[in-house]
Structure formats: structure tokens, C-alpha cells
Amino acid sequence: MNIYFLLDENTNKIKIGQSTKLYNRLKTLQTGNCSKLILLGTIINCHKSMEKAFHLHFKQQHETLEWFKNEGKLKRFLDIMFINREKEFDCSRENLVEFLLKNNFSF
């Protein structure tokens, strides 16, 4: 399963979603959205329950459905995960929790 993080360029909101066919999903989402959607990064080869875990973890930033405010813990998480590094994190090669702890992310 792949978890993706999209930025809506006009609203600055983040969509946290999951897909097995990521680029088909992104194309579908962009077709139905007048704002430009930017793929910030993906977490690949992870358990499908991770999407729900992210939704629960970032509930303070929750806006509506799968959309979240780009602030607080979520912004820090995205900065650690995808800024100045590869845009894809592979759970089959590296432990996500260990990576976040090593980078001083507090749960």
C-alpha cells in the first residue's frame, strides 16, 4: 500500500490518502480539482492501516474528510519526511518510527 501526501496549492491544505495505483489516483484527483495539486511525497510498502493512523495522529490539524491544515505536527512531519530528501519513503527498507525518532519527531 502507498500513502500519499498532496498539497492543494490554493488552499495550502494537505490530503493524506492511500492507493495501490498512485499515479492513476493523482490524475483522477487533479481532474476533479480546479486547484493545482502537488505531490509532496509517498510512503510505500506500508500496511494499509497506516493511513488511518496518520489521520488519527494529525487529528488536531483535521479540516474535512481526508484534508488537513498544513501546520503544527503535520507540517513538521512533512518537513522531516520529504524536505531536502527523497520524496519516497520505503517501509520495506527502513523503519518509519526509528527514522522519525532519529530526526527528533515527537509523537
Contact map, one row per residue, 1 for C-alpha under 8 A:
11100000000000000111000000000000000000000001111100000000000000000000000000000000000000000000000000000000000
11110000000000000111010000000000000000000111110100000000000000000000000000000000000000000000000000000000000
11111000000000011110000000000000000000000111010001100000000000000000000000000000000000000000000000000000000
01111100000000111110010000000000000000111110000000000000000000000000000000000000000000000000000000000000000
00111110000001111000000000000000000000111100000000000000000000000000000000000000000000000000000000000000000
00011111000001110000000000000000000011111000000000000000000000000000000000000000000000000000000000000000000
00001111100111100000000000000000000011110000000000000000000000000000000000000000000000000000000000000000000
00000111111111100000000000000000001111000000000000000000000000000000000000000000000000000000000000000000000
00000011111110000000000000000000001111000000000000000000000000000000000000000000000000000000000000000000000
00000001111100000000000000000000001100000000000000000000000000000000000000000000000000000000000000000000000
00000001111110000000000000000000000000000000000000000000000000000000000000000000000000000000000000000000000
00000011111111000000000000000000000000000000000000000000000000000000110000000000000000000000000000000000000
00000011101111100000000000000000000000000000000000000000000000000011110000000000000000000000000000000000000
00001111000111110000000000000000000000000000000000000000000000000011110000000000000000000000000000000000000
00011111000011111000000000000000000000000000000000000000000000000111000000000000000000000000000000000000000
00111100000001111100000000000000000000000000000000100110000000000111000000000000000000000000000000000000000
00111000000000111110000000000000000000000000000000100000000000000100000000000000000000000000000000000000000
11110000000000011111010000000000000000000000000100100000000000000000000000000000000000000000000000000000000
11110000000000001111110010000000000000000000000000000000000000000000000000000000000000000000000000000000000
11000000000000000111110000000000000000000000000000000000000000000000000000000000000000000000000000000000000
00000000000000000011111110000000000000000000000000000000000000000000000000000000000000000000000000000000000
01010000000000000111111111000000000000000000000000000000000000000000000000000000000000000000000000000000000
00000000000000000000111111100000000000000000000000000000000000000000000000000000000000000000000000000000000
00000000000000000000111111110000000000000000000000000000000000000000000000000000000000000000000000000000000
00000000000000000010111111111000000000000000000000000000000000000000000000000000000000000000000000000000000
00000000000000000000011111111100000000000000000000000000000000000000000000000000000000000000000000000000000
00000000000000000000001111111110000000000000000000000000000000000000000000000000000000000000000000000000000
00000000000000000000000111111111000000000000000000000000000000000000000000000000000000000000000000000000000
00000000000000000000000011111111100000000000000000000000000000000000000000000000000000000000000000000000000
00000000000000000000000001111111111110000000000000000000000000000000000000000000000000000000000000000000000
00000000000000000000000000111111110000000000000000000000000000000000000000000000000000000000000000000000000
00000000000000000000000000011111110000000000000000000000000000000000000000000000000000000000000000000000000
00000000000000000000000000001111111110000000000000000000000000000000000000000000000000000000000000000000000
00000000000000000000000000000111111100000000000000000000000000000000000000000000000000000000000000000000000
00000001110000000000000000000100111110000000000000000000000000000000000000000000000000000000000000000000000
00000001110000000000000000000100111111000000000000000000000000000000000000000000000000000000000000000000000
00000111100000000000000000000100101111100000000000000000000000000000000000000000000000000000000000000000000
00000111100000000000000000000000000111110000000000000000000000000000000000000000000000000000000000000000000
00011110000000000000000000000000000011111100000000000000000000000000000000000000000000000000000000000000000
00011110000000000000000000000000000001111100000000000000000000000000000000000100010000100000000000000000000
00011100000000000000000000000000000000111110000000000000000000000000000000000000110000111000000000000000000
01111000000000000000000000000000000000111111000000000000000000000000000000000000000000111000000000000000000
01110000000000000000000000000000000000001111110000000000000000000000000000000000000000011110000000000000000
11100000000000000000000000000000000000000111110000000000000000000000000000000000000000011111000000000000000
11000000000000000000000000000000000000000011111000000000000000000000000000000000000000000111000000000000000
11100000000000000000000000000000000000000011111101000000000000000000000000000000000000000111000000000000000
10000000000000000000000000000000000000000000111111000000000000000000000000000000000000000000000000000000000
11000000000000000100000000000000000000000000011111100000000000000000000000000000000000000000000000000000000
00000000000000000000000000000000000000000000001111111000000000000000000000000000000000000000000000000000000
00100000000000000000000000000000000000000000011111111100000000000000000000000000000000000000000000000000000
00100000000000011100000000000000000000000000000111111110000000000000000000000000000000000000000000000000000
00000000000000000000000000000000000000000000000011111111000000000000000000000000000000000000000000000000000
00000000000000000000000000000000000000000000000011111111100000000000000000000000000000000000000000000000000
00000000000000010000000000000000000000000000000001111111110000000000000000000000000000000000000000000000000
00000000000000010000000000000000000000000000000000111111111001000100000000000000000000000000000000000000000
00000000000000000000000000000000000000000000000000011111111000000000000000000000000000000000000000000000000
00000000000000000000000000000000000000000000000000001111111000000000000000000000000000000000000000000000000
00000000000000000000000000000000000000000000000000000111111111000001000011000000000000000000000000000000000
00000000000000000000000000000000000000000000000000000011111111000000000000000000000000000000000000000000000
00000000000000000000000000000000000000000000000000000000011111000000000000000000000000000000000000000000000
00000000000000000000000000000000000000000000000000000000011111100001111101000000000000000000000000000000000
00000000000000000000000000000000000000000000000000000010011111110111100000000000000000000000000000000000000
00000000000000000000000000000000000000000000000000000000000011111111100000000000000000000000000000000000000
00000000000000000000000000000000000000000000000000000000000001111111000000000000000000000000000000000000000
00000000000000000000000000000000000000000000000000000000000000111110000000000000000000000000000000000000000
00000000000000111000000000000000000000000000000000000010000001111111000000000000000000000000000000000000000
00000000000011110000000000000000000000000000000000000000000001111111100000000000000000000000000000000000000
00000000000011110000000000000000000000000000000000000000010011110111110000000000000000000000000000000000000
00000000000111000000000000000000000000000000000000000000000011100011111001000000000000000000000000000000000
00000000000111000000000000000000000000000000000000000000000010000001111101100000000000000000000000000000000
00000000000000000000000000000000000000000000000000000000000010000000111111110000000000000000000000000000000
00000000000000000000000000000000000000000000000000000000000010000000011111110000000000000000000000000000000
00000000000000000000000000000000000000000000000000000000010000000000001111111000000000000000000000000000000
00000000000000000000000000000000000000000000000000000000010010000000111111111100000000000000000000000000000
00000000000000000000000000000000000000000000000000000000000000000000011111111110000000000000000000000000000
00000000000000000000000000000000000000000000000000000000000000000000001111111111000000000000000000000000100
00000000000000000000000000000000000000000000000000000000000000000000000011111111100000000000000000000000100
00000000000000000000000000000000000000010000000000000000000000000000000001111111111000000000000000000000000
00000000000000000000000000000000000000000000000000000000000000000000000000111111111000000000000000000000000
00000000000000000000000000000000000000000000000000000000000000000000000000011111111000000000000000010010100
00000000000000000000000000000000000000001000000000000000000000000000000000001111111010101000000000000000000
00000000000000000000000000000000000000011000000000000000000000000000000000000111111111110000000000000000000
00000000000000000000000000000000000000000000000000000000000000000000000000000111111111100000000000000000000
00000000000000000000000000000000000000000000000000000000000000000000000000000000011111000000000000000000000
00000000000000000000000000000000000000000000000000000000000000000000000000000000111111100000000000000000000
00000000000000000000000000000000000000000000000000000000000000000000000000000000011111111000000000000000000
00000000000000000000000000000000000000011100000000000000000000000000000000000000111011111000000000000000000
00000000000000000000000000000000000000001111000000000000000000000000000000000000010001111100000000000000000
00000000000000000000000000000000000000001111000000000000000000000000000000000000100001111110010000000000000
00000000000000000000000000000000000000000011110000000000000000000000000000000000000000011111110000000000000
00000000000000000000000000000000000000000011110000000000000000000000000000000000000000001111111100000000000
00000000000000000000000000000000000000000001110000000000000000000000000000000000000000000111111000000000000
00000000000000000000000000000000000000000000000000000000000000000000000000000000000000000111111000000000000
00000000000000000000000000000000000000000000000000000000000000000000000000000000000000001111111100100000000
00000000000000000000000000000000000000000000000000000000000000000000000000000000000000000011111111100000000
00000000000000000000000000000000000000000000000000000000000000000000000000000000000000000010011111110000000
00000000000000000000000000000000000000000000000000000000000000000000000000000000000000000000001111111000000
00000000000000000000000000000000000000000000000000000000000000000000000000000000000000000000001111111100000
00000000000000000000000000000000000000000000000000000000000000000000000000000000000000000000011111111110000
00000000000000000000000000000000000000000000000000000000000000000000000000000001000000000000000111111111110
00000000000000000000000000000000000000000000000000000000000000000000000000000000000000000000000011111111110
00000000000000000000000000000000000000000000000000000000000000000000000000000000000000000000000001111111100
00000000000000000000000000000000000000000000000000000000000000000000000000000001000000000000000000111111100
00000000000000000000000000000000000000000000000000000000000000000000000000000000000000000000000000011111110
00000000000000000000000000000000000000000000000000000000000000000000000000011001000000000000000000011111111
00000000000000000000000000000000000000000000000000000000000000000000000000000000000000000000000000011001111
00000000000000000000000000000000000000000000000000000000000000000000000000000000000000000000000000000000111
